[in-house]
Amino acid sequence: QLQAFGGGLVQAGGSLRLSCAASGRILSRYTTGWFRQAPGKEREFVTAIRLSGTYYPDSVKGRFTISRDSDKNTVYLQMNSLRPEDTAVYYCSITNSGYYHNTRSYDYWGQGTLVTVSS
């Protein structure tokens, strides 16, 4: 089971750190991906961490950082310089697929955590 938490309300330019905690699975054995879904929009790729490295789309590159604490079996998403367009429900999930940017590669999403960035 995966649980994303740490969302909240923040002003533009601010920061938040999200956490993705796992039970029953060892995150370091999988690719962990973060996705987000804004109202009325499709779920989109935010970042992923794999053995080969970390990956970001241009929309968050340089502002967001994904990391993993294997001792705590938790993956973090540090979000800096937040913008109103970052407002969304953020989800984490795991996959063994090489198509880590594709939502179809992930089976379980959980409830997600809401991030609201005010202008």
Backbone as numpy.savetxt, mean C-alpha at the origin, in Angstrom:
# Nx Ny Nz CAx CAy CAz Cx Cy Cz
-4.35 -13.88 6.96 -5.20 -12.69 6.96 -4.32 -11.45 6.96
-4.72 -10.46 6.18 -3.98 -9.23 6.09 -4.84 -8.08 6.58
-4.22 -7.15 7.26 -4.94 -5.98 7.73 -4.13 -4.73 7.48
-4.74 -3.78 6.80 -4.12 -2.48 6.56 -4.68 -1.49 7.55
-3.82 -0.68 8.15 -4.30 0.32 9.08 -3.32 1.49 9.10
-3.76 2.57 9.73 -2.92 3.75 9.85 -3.43 4.94 9.05
-4.55 4.78 8.36 -5.08 5.89 7.59 -5.64 6.98 8.48
-6.01 8.08 7.85 -6.57 9.19 8.60 -6.71 10.41 7.73
-6.96 11.53 8.39 -7.10 12.82 7.71 -5.82 13.61 7.88
-5.31 14.12 6.78 -4.08 14.89 6.81 -4.17 16.03 5.82
-3.50 17.12 6.10 -3.48 18.24 5.17 -2.50 17.97 4.03
-2.75 18.61 2.92 -1.84 18.49 1.78 -0.42 18.87 2.20
0.52 18.09 1.75 1.90 18.29 2.15 2.32 17.48 3.35
1.36 16.90 4.03 1.63 16.13 5.23 2.05 14.70 4.94
2.21 13.93 6.01 2.69 12.55 5.90 1.82 11.61 6.71
1.81 10.37 6.28 1.16 9.28 7.00 1.98 8.02 6.77
1.91 7.12 7.73 2.52 5.81 7.55 1.45 4.75 7.73
1.27 3.97 6.70 0.34 2.85 6.76 1.09 1.57 7.09
0.37 0.66 7.73 0.95 -0.63 8.07 0.09 -1.74 7.49
0.75 -2.81 7.11 0.07 -4.01 6.61 0.58 -5.16 7.45
-0.29 -5.66 8.32 0.09 -6.74 9.22 -0.52 -8.05 8.73
0.24 -9.10 8.87 -0.21 -10.40 8.39 -0.23 -11.42 9.52
-1.21 -12.29 9.45 -1.26 -13.44 10.35 -1.45 -14.68 9.52
-0.69 -15.70 9.83 -0.82 -16.93 9.07 0.02 -16.98 7.81
0.63 -15.86 7.45 1.50 -15.82 6.28 2.77 -15.06 6.65
3.88 -15.49 6.10 5.13 -14.78 6.31 5.35 -13.86 5.12
5.23 -12.56 5.37 5.24 -11.59 4.27 6.51 -11.63 3.45
7.62 -11.93 4.07 8.89 -11.92 3.35 8.96 -13.00 2.28
8.04 -13.94 2.31 8.02 -15.01 1.32 7.19 -14.64 0.09
6.56 -13.47 0.14 5.68 -13.04 -0.95 6.04 -11.64 -1.42
5.48 -11.30 -2.56 5.45 -9.90 -2.96 4.26 -9.27 -2.25
4.51 -8.15 -1.58 3.43 -7.40 -0.95 3.16 -6.15 -1.76
1.92 -5.96 -2.09 1.54 -4.80 -2.87 0.59 -3.90 -2.12
0.72 -2.61 -2.37 -0.26 -1.63 -1.89 -1.02 -1.10 -3.10
-2.31 -1.00 -2.94 -3.18 -0.45 -3.97 -4.09 0.58 -3.31
-4.73 1.38 -4.12 -5.69 2.35 -3.59 -6.87 2.48 -4.54
-7.98 2.86 -3.95 -9.18 3.04 -4.75 -9.91 4.29 -4.27
-10.00 5.25 -5.15 -10.73 6.47 -4.87 -12.18 6.28 -5.28
-13.08 7.06 -4.72 -14.50 6.92 -5.07 -14.74 7.06 -6.56
-15.45 6.10 -7.12 -15.77 6.14 -8.53 -14.66 5.75 -9.48
-13.52 5.32 -8.91 -12.38 4.96 -9.75 -11.99 3.52 -9.53
-11.20 3.00 -10.46 -10.73 1.64 -10.32 -9.57 1.58 -9.31
-9.38 0.41 -8.76 -8.27 0.20 -7.86 -6.97 0.30 -8.65
-6.00 1.04 -8.10 -4.77 1.24 -8.82 -3.55 0.88 -7.99
-2.52 0.49 -8.69 -1.26 0.08 -8.07 -0.55 1.29 -7.46
-0.05 1.08 -6.24 0.69 2.14 -5.55 2.16 1.77 -5.40
2.41 0.56 -4.95 3.79 0.13 -4.78 3.81 -1.35 -4.44
4.99 -1.95 -4.59 5.17 -3.34 -4.21 6.59 -3.55 -3.75
6.74 -4.54 -2.88 8.07 -4.93 -2.42 8.24 -6.41 -2.68
9.35 -6.74 -3.33 9.68 -8.11 -3.67 11.12 -8.37 -3.28
11.54 -9.61 -3.45 12.95 -9.93 -3.20 13.85 -9.12 -4.12
13.36 -8.83 -5.31 14.16 -8.12 -6.31 14.19 -6.62 -6.09
13.34 -6.11 -5.19 13.35 -4.68 -4.95 11.98 -4.09 -4.72
11.91 -2.79 -4.85 10.65 -2.07 -4.65 10.27 -1.36 -5.95
8.97 -1.16 -6.12 8.46 -0.65 -7.39 7.37 0.38 -7.14
7.41 1.46 -7.92 6.46 2.55 -7.76 6.04 3.08 -9.13
4.79 3.46 -9.27 4.40 4.18 -10.48 4.85 5.64 -10.35
4.86 6.34 -11.45 5.31 7.73 -11.45 4.50 8.62 -10.52
3.23 8.26 -10.32 2.34 9.09 -9.52 2.78 9.22 -8.07
3.53 8.25 -7.55 3.94 8.29 -6.15 5.46 8.23 -5.98
6.17 8.01 -7.05 7.63 7.87 -6.97 8.24 9.13 -6.38
9.13 8.92 -5.41 9.77 10.04 -4.75 9.00 10.58 -3.55
7.76 10.17 -3.40 6.95 10.62 -2.27 6.61 9.46 -1.33
6.40 8.29 -1.88 6.01 7.12 -1.09 7.19 6.15 -1.00
7.27 5.47 0.13 8.30 4.46 0.32 7.71 3.23 0.99
7.94 2.09 0.39 7.49 0.83 0.98 8.68 0.16 1.66
8.41 -0.47 2.80 9.47 -1.17 3.51 8.87 -2.35 4.25
9.74 -3.22 4.72 9.26 -4.42 5.40 10.08 -4.67 6.64
9.39 -5.01 7.73 10.03 -5.43 8.97 9.71 -6.90 9.14
10.66 -7.74 8.83 10.41 -9.18 8.87 10.17 -9.68 10.29
10.81 -9.06 11.27 10.61 -9.49 12.67 9.17 -9.27 13.11
8.57 -8.20 12.61 7.19 -7.87 12.98 6.20 -8.40 11.95
6.71 -9.01 10.89 5.86 -9.52 9.81 4.90 -8.43 9.32
5.45 -7.28 9.09 4.66 -6.11 8.73 5.33 -5.37 7.58
4.51 -4.87 6.68 4.99 -4.02 5.60 4.43 -2.63 5.81
5.27 -1.62 5.58 4.87 -0.24 5.81 4.81 0.54 4.50
3.97 1.54 4.50 3.92 2.47 3.38 4.03 3.87 3.96
5.21 4.46 3.81 5.43 5.83 4.25 5.03 6.76 3.12
4.11 7.65 3.41 3.60 8.57 2.40 3.92 10.00 2.81
4.71 10.65 2.02 5.09 12.04 2.27 4.56 12.94 1.17
4.57 14.22 1.42 4.12 15.21 0.43 2.77 14.81 -0.15
1.86 14.48 0.73 0.55 14.00 0.28 -0.23 15.09 -0.44
-1.00 14.64 -1.41 -1.80 15.54 -2.25 -3.27 15.15 -2.15
-4.17 16.05 -2.41 -5.59 15.68 -2.37 -5.92 14.49 -3.28
-5.21 14.36 -4.38 -5.49 13.24 -5.29 -5.01 11.89 -4.74
-4.32 11.91 -3.61 -3.94 10.66 -2.95 -5.08 10.12 -2.09
-6.14 10.89 -1.95 -7.28 10.46 -1.15 -7.88 9.19 -1.74
-7.98 8.15 -0.90 -8.48 6.86 -1.36 -8.50 5.89 -0.18
-9.11 4.75 -0.40 -8.95 3.63 0.52 -7.73 2.85 0.04
-6.83 2.60 0.97 -5.59 1.91 0.65 -5.67 0.47 1.13
-5.26 -0.44 0.26 -5.31 -1.86 0.53 -3.91 -2.47 0.38
-3.67 -3.50 1.16 -2.46 -4.28 0.94 -2.86 -5.72 0.65
-2.00 -6.40 -0.08 -2.24 -7.80 -0.36 -0.92 -8.45 -0.76
-0.96 -9.77 -0.95 0.25 -10.50 -1.28 0.02 -11.36 -2.52
1.11 -11.64 -3.22 1.04 -12.45 -4.41 2.36 -13.15 -4.65
2.28 -14.24 -5.41 3.49 -14.89 -5.91 3.69 -14.60 -7.39
2.81 -13.81 -7.94 2.87 -13.52 -9.37 3.90 -12.43 -9.67
4.47 -12.52 -10.83 5.39 -11.49 -11.29 4.66 -10.24 -11.75
3.35 -10.34 -11.95 2.55 -9.18 -12.37 2.04 -8.45 -11.13
2.93 -7.95 -10.36 2.63 -7.36 -9.06 1.84 -6.06 -9.17
1.81 -5.45 -10.33 1.11 -4.19 -10.52 -0.35 -4.41 -10.91
-0.73 -5.66 -11.12 -2.06 -6.00 -11.60 -2.92 -6.50 -10.45
-4.09 -5.90 -10.28 -4.97 -6.30 -9.18 -5.38 -7.77 -9.30
-5.43 -8.28 -10.51 -5.86 -9.67 -10.71 -4.85 -10.68 -10.17
-3.66 -10.22 -9.84 -2.65 -11.11 -9.29 -2.85 -11.37 -7.81
-3.78 -10.65 -7.20 -4.00 -10.73 -5.76 -5.38 -11.31 -5.47
-5.45 -12.16 -4.47 -6.69 -12.86 -4.15 -7.44 -12.25 -2.98
-6.73 -11.67 -2.02 -7.37 -11.21 -0.79 -7.06 -9.75 -0.57
-8.09 -8.97 -0.21 -7.88 -7.53 -0.06 -8.13 -6.99 1.33
-8.97 -7.58 2.08 -9.28 -7.02 3.39 -10.10 -5.75 3.27
-10.22 -5.03 4.38 -11.09 -3.85 4.41 -10.40 -2.59 3.92
-9.12 -2.51 3.99 -8.43 -1.29 3.60 -8.49 -0.24 4.69
-7.76 0.84 4.46 -7.74 1.95 5.40 -7.86 3.25 4.62
-8.70 4.15 5.11 -9.02 5.36 4.38 -8.00 6.46 4.67
-7.49 7.03 3.59 -6.61 8.19 3.67 -7.33 9.36 3.00
-7.46 10.43 3.75 -8.10 11.63 3.23 -7.12 12.79 3.33
-6.84 13.41 2.20 -5.91 14.53 2.17 -6.70 15.79 1.81
-6.70 16.73 2.74 -7.44 17.97 2.52 -6.54 19.03 1.90
-7.15 19.87 1.09 -6.37 20.91 0.40 -6.31 22.19 1.22
